[in-house]
Amino acid sequence: MRNLLLLCLCIYLLGCDATHLDPSANAHNSQSASSSNSGSQSSSGSSSNGSSSSSGTSSTVNVIAPTGSSAVSPVHYVATATTTCANGIDSMGIYTAPYQLPYVTKGASLDTNLILPSGTYNTTVQAWDHCGGSAKVAVPLTVSGSGNTFSNIERLAGWYIYPDQGNPVCSSGPTSVSSPSLDGASGKFYLGPTGSYNNCLWPIRLGSSQTATHFTLDTHYRLSDPALPQGVEFSSNKHIGTKWYKFSVQCSYSKGIFSVWDTAGAHWSPTSIPCQRPALNAWDHLTVNTLISNGKAVFLSLTFNGVTHAINQSFYPVTKADSYSYGVHFQMDGNKSGAAYETYVDQLTFTAW
């Protein structure tokens, strides 16, 4: 009753607008409700932005995924935030309803999958800066069904060899080893070049779908000697009838950047996303988000060691035999001197929906 009387007094004396009382901002106890303004979801299915100003600063949220107004559970959220606050972004979160904050992460980017029951949601992606300001984007969704997720693919049977370049000695597939690993078992791949720039490629077919158009590949990997590889590549692919869409991402240590594959053009397309040689015994973590839209393979975003980067490049497919299958592949690239090395792949996961 006391709160109601205070609210009425506020409205009467100051002309306060009750719509300025932001329930999502109240739910994040480190921020003030008055520092947030609503963003808007675009209808084009591309990235959406929301911004706000508070205490002399302004912040912006860029939602990369989900795209469109429908999704399959688990719903994949990818977003980044920027601010003029000198101390930067403090955290980001996802509201599935007012006062319902199932996910929060520190920093200026998020990349996560939320399991949501079928239904209609007015979700919101919000960011809070260190100056007391915030920004948010409304992401209304209709959620249905569930996608197909394949976990620990490095442990599955069905891998085969496809020498990509030169005449290297390739392991027949991943060999299961307990060390090094993150969860007790990783897959060890071996490349033994017989000349300069020899590559080994290992594909595996995972399933088939006539409706899947969205894909996420997530993996950890570790190099036996980071000084030796020319680069490493992870890829997924999808047939839709006679059209074959390929989503290859290459970390080129010689160039220091990630590139994505233009299938129809048959060449690598560079990005500005950095990819440096890791420290010895270090694990790298890579997540790639892609989709098929308007007859093209669309590279949405890449998250590398916790930092999310938008890609937003798209390419036409090539024509192959009629199929609706999908799968992934891993490739090791040899250097000029032909040095042999091993790569340990762990927790390789692929989701299609």
C-alpha positions in Angstrom: 0.0 0.0 0.0 2.9 2.4 0.9 4.5 1.7 -2.5 1.2 2.4 -4.3 0.7 5.7 -2.5 4.3 6.7 -3.4 3.7 5.9 -7.0 0.5 7.9 -7.1 2.3 10.8 -5.5 5.1 10.6 -8.1 2.6 10.6 -11.0 0.7 13.6 -9.5 3.6 15.8 -8.6 6.2 14.9 -11.3 4.2 13.5 -14.1 6.1 10.1 -13.9 5.2 7.7 -16.6 4.6 4.2 -15.3 6.0 2.7 -18.5 9.4 4.0 -17.5 9.5 1.4 -14.7 11.5 -1.3 -16.4 10.9 -4.7 -14.8 13.8 -6.2 -16.6 16.2 -3.6 -15.3 14.9 -4.1 -11.8 15.6 -7.8 -12.0 19.3 -7.1 -12.5 20.2 -5.9 -9.1 23.3 -4.1 -10.0 21.6 -1.6 -12.3 19.0 1.1 -11.9 15.6 0.8 -13.7 15.8 4.3 -15.1 18.9 3.7 -17.1 17.3 1.4 -19.7 15.4 2.1 -22.9 13.8 -0.4 -25.2 15.3 -1.4 -28.6 13.4 -2.8 -31.5 13.6 -6.0 -33.4 14.0 -5.6 -37.2 11.6 -7.6 -39.4 14.2 -8.4 -42.0 15.7 -11.3 -40.0 19.2 -9.7 -39.9 21.0 -8.3 -36.9 19.0 -6.1 -34.6 20.1 -3.1 -32.5 19.0 -1.3 -29.4 20.5 1.7 -27.7 20.1 3.9 -24.7 21.7 6.8 -23.0 22.3 7.2 -19.3 24.6 9.4 -17.1 26.2 10.9 -20.2 27.0 7.6 -21.8 25.3 5.6 -24.6 25.2 1.8 -25.1 24.1 -0.4 -28.0 23.1 -4.1 -28.2 23.5 -6.0 -31.5 21.6 -9.2 -31.8 23.1 -11.6 -34.3 20.9 -14.6 -33.6 18.2 -15.7 -33.5 17.1 -14.4 -36.8 13.4 -14.0 -37.8 10.4 -14.5 -35.5 10.5 -18.3 -35.1 13.0 -20.7 -33.6 13.5 -24.3 -32.6 14.5 -25.2 -29.0 17.2 -24.9 -27.9 17.2 -21.3 -29.1 20.6 -20.0 -30.1 21.3 -16.5 -28.9 24.4 -14.5 -30.1 24.8 -10.8 -29.3 27.4 -8.1 -28.7 27.3 -4.8 -26.9 29.2 -1.5 -27.1 29.2 1.6 -24.9 30.7 5.0 -24.5 31.2 4.3 -20.8 34.9 4.4 -20.2 34.9 1.3 -18.1 33.0 -0.7 -20.8 30.2 -3.3 -20.6 29.8 -5.1 -17.3 27.4 -7.9 -18.4 24.8 -9.2 -20.8 21.6 -11.2 -20.2 18.5 -12.8 -21.8 15.0 -12.3 -20.4 12.4 -14.7 -21.5 9.6 -12.7 -19.7 9.5 -9.8 -17.2 11.6 -10.6 -14.1 12.7 -14.0 -15.7 16.4 -13.8 -16.3 17.6 -17.4 -17.1 21.0 -16.3 -18.5 23.6 -13.7 -17.6 27.3 -13.5 -18.5 30.1 -11.1 -17.8 31.5 -9.0 -20.6 30.4 -7.5 -23.9 29.2 -10.6 -25.8 27.0 -13.6 -25.3 26.7 -16.9 -27.2 24.4 -19.5 -25.6 21.6 -22.0 -26.3 18.4 -21.7 -24.2 16.0 -24.6 -23.9 12.5 -23.2 -24.1 9.2 -25.1 -24.2 7.1 -24.6 -27.3 5.2 -21.3 -27.2 5.3 -17.5 -27.8 7.9 -15.4 -26.0 8.7 -11.7 -25.8 12.4 -12.3 -25.0 14.8 -9.4 -24.5 18.6 -9.2 -24.8 20.0 -6.6 -22.5 23.5 -5.2 -21.6 24.6 -3.2 -18.6 27.6 -1.0 -18.5 29.9 0.1 -15.6 28.5 3.6 -15.6 24.9 2.7 -14.6 23.5 2.6 -18.1 22.0 -0.2 -20.1 20.5 -1.1 -23.5 18.2 -3.8 -24.7 16.7 -5.3 -27.8 13.3 -7.0 -27.9 13.4 -10.4 -29.6 9.8 -11.8 -29.9 9.8 -15.5 -30.8 7.5 -18.4 -31.5 9.4 -21.5 -30.3 8.6 -25.0 -31.5 10.0 -28.6 -31.4 13.7 -29.3 -31.0 16.7 -29.5 -33.3 19.0 -32.4 -33.9 22.2 -32.1 -31.7 25.2 -34.4 -32.1 27.6 -34.3 -29.1 31.2 -35.6 -28.8 31.4 -36.3 -32.5 35.1 -37.0 -32.2 34.1 -40.3 -30.5 31.7 -41.4 -33.2 32.3 -44.1 -35.8 32.0 -43.0 -39.5 34.9 -40.7 -40.0 36.8 -41.3 -43.3 39.9 -39.8 -45.0 39.8 -37.4 -47.9 43.4 -36.2 -48.7 42.9 -32.6 -49.6 46.3 -31.7 -51.0 49.6 -33.5 -51.7 50.1 -37.2 -50.6 50.2 -37.0 -46.8 50.0 -39.8 -44.3 46.7 -39.3 -42.5 45.3 -41.1 -39.5 42.3 -43.2 -40.4 40.2 -40.9 -38.2 40.3 -39.6 -34.6 41.9 -42.0 -32.1 40.3 -41.8 -28.7 42.8 -40.7 -26.0 42.3 -39.8 -22.3 45.1 -37.2 -22.3 45.1 -34.4 -23.2 41.3 -33.9 -22.9 38.7 -31.7 -21.3 36.2 -34.4 -20.3 38.3 -37.7 -20.2 38.3 -38.4 -23.9 39.4 -36.5 -26.9 40.0 -37.4 -30.6 43.6 -37.3 -31.8 44.1 -36.6 -35.5 47.5 -37.0 -37.2 49.0 -35.3 -40.3 52.2 -36.7 -41.7 53.2 -34.7 -44.8 55.4 -36.1 -47.5 56.0 -32.6 -49.0 55.2 -29.0 -48.7 51.6 -27.8 -47.8 50.1 -31.3 -47.5 46.6 -31.4 -46.0 44.4 -34.1 -44.4 40.6 -33.8 -44.4 38.3 -36.0 -42.3 34.5 -35.8 -43.0 31.7 -37.6 -41.2 28.0 -37.7 -42.2 25.6 -37.2 -39.3 22.0 -37.2 -40.5 19.4 -36.0 -42.9 16.7 -33.3 -42.8 14.4 -31.7 -45.4 13.7 -28.7 -43.1 16.9 -27.8 -41.3 18.4 -24.4 -42.3 20.2 -23.3 -39.2 23.4 -24.7 -37.9 25.8 -24.4 -35.0 29.3 -26.0 -34.8 31.1 -25.9 -31.4 34.4 -27.4 -30.6 37.6 -27.3 -28.5 41.0 -28.2 -30.0 44.6 -28.3 -29.0 47.8 -28.6 -31.1 50.7 -30.9 -30.3 53.1 -28.1 -31.4 51.5 -24.8 -32.2 54.6 -23.7 -34.2 54.0 -26.3 -36.9 50.6 -26.0 -38.5 49.9 -23.8 -41.5 46.3 -23.7 -40.3 43.2 -25.7 -39.2 39.7 -25.9 -40.6 36.3 -26.8 -39.2 33.3 -27.1 -41.5 29.7 -28.2 -41.7 27.7 -28.9 -44.8 24.1 -29.4 -45.9 22.4 -30.8 -49.0 19.0 -29.4 -50.1 18.1 -31.4 -53.1 20.9 -30.9 -55.7 22.3 -27.8 -53.9 25.2 -28.3 -51.6 25.9 -25.6 -49.0 29.3 -25.7 -47.3 30.3 -23.7 -44.1 34.1 -23.9 -43.8 36.0 -21.7 -41.4 39.8 -21.6 -41.6 42.2 -20.4 -38.9 45.2 -19.4 -41.0 48.3 -19.0 -38.8 50.4 -17.6 -41.7 47.8 -14.8 -42.2 46.8 -14.4 -38.6 43.0 -14.3 -39.4 40.0 -16.4 -39.9 38.6 -16.9 -43.5 35.4 -18.4 -44.7 34.8 -20.6 -47.8 33.1 -19.3 -50.9 31.8 -22.6 -52.3 30.7 -21.4 -55.7 33.7 -19.2 -56.1 36.0 -21.9 -54.8 38.2 -19.6 -52.8 38.7 -18.4 -49.2 37.1 -15.1 -48.3 39.1 -13.3 -45.5 37.5 -11.8 -42.4 39.1 -9.3 -40.0 38.7 -11.8 -37.1 42.2 -12.5 -35.5 43.4 -16.0 -35.1 46.9 -16.4 -33.6 48.9 -19.5 -32.8 48.0 -20.7 -29.3 50.4 -21.2 -26.4 51.8 -24.7 -26.0 49.2 -27.0 -24.3 46.4 -24.4 -24.6 42.9 -25.3 -25.8 41.1 -23.1 -28.3 37.3 -22.9 -28.3 35.5 -22.2 -31.5 31.7 -21.7 -32.2 30.4 -21.0 -35.7 26.8 -20.0 -36.5 25.5 -20.4 -40.0 22.2 -20.7 -41.9 20.8 -21.1 -45.4 18.8 -18.1 -46.5 17.7 -16.9 -50.0 19.6 -19.6 -51.6 22.9 -18.8 -50.0 25.1 -20.2 -47.3 25.2 -17.4 -44.7 28.0 -17.1 -42.1 26.4 -15.3 -39.2 29.0 -15.2 -36.5 32.1 -16.8 -35.0 32.9 -17.0 -31.3 36.6 -17.6 -30.5 37.8 -18.2 -26.9 34.8 -16.3 -25.6 34.8 -13.3 -28.0 32.0 -13.1 -30.5 32.5 -11.6 -33.9 29.9 -10.9 -36.6 30.8 -12.3 -40.1 27.7 -11.6 -42.3 29.1 -13.1 -45.5 27.1 -15.3 -47.8 27.8 -17.4 -50.8 26.0 -19.5 -53.4 26.1 -23.3 -53.3 27.3 -25.8 -55.9 25.3 -28.5 -57.6 25.8 -32.2 -56.5 23.8 -35.4 -56.3 20.3 -35.1 -54.9 20.3 -35.4 -51.1 19.2 -33.8 -47.8 22.1 -35.0 -45.7 24.3 -33.0 -43.4 27.7 -33.5 -41.7 30.9 -31.9 -40.5 34.6 -32.2 -41.3 37.9 -31.3 -39.8 41.1 -30.5 -41.7 44.8 -30.1 -40.8 47.0 -28.0 -43.0 50.7 -28.7 -43.4 53.4 -26.1 -43.6 56.1 -25.5 -46.3 58.7 -27.6 -44.5 56.3 -30.6 -44.3 56.4 -31.0 -40.5 54.1 -33.6 -38.9 51.9 -32.8 -36.0 48.7 -33.9 -34.1 45.5 -32.1 -33.2 43.3 -33.1 -30.3 39.6 -32.3 -30.8 37.2 -32.4 -27.8 33.5 -31.8 -27.3 32.8 -31.4 -31.0 29.1 -30.6 -31.2 26.8 -29.9 -34.1 23.2 -28.8 -34.0 20.9 -28.5 -37.1 17.3 -27.1 -36.9 
